[in-house]
């Protein structure tokens, strides 16, 4: 996993970081950055595949367009953990 952070958020990703040095190349056998130490709350990590969610809505007729980002004109929403999100943002 690779981590990117700012003062407002952090991102955990298994995607390639290109030519940047990763942790294992600069620190042998040390503990990698522990995100849970950054904030005071328990984590319930869950993997999510955005491509799978997008394939489901595309099969139902979704096509990316600017109105899908509009606060009042969007048609498709995605339900996840007791909240709804615009599919256009996910796309």
Helices and strands as residue ranges (DSSP letters): E 2-5, E 10-13, H 23-26, G 35-37, H 50-59, G 66-69, E 77-80, E 83-86, H 87-90
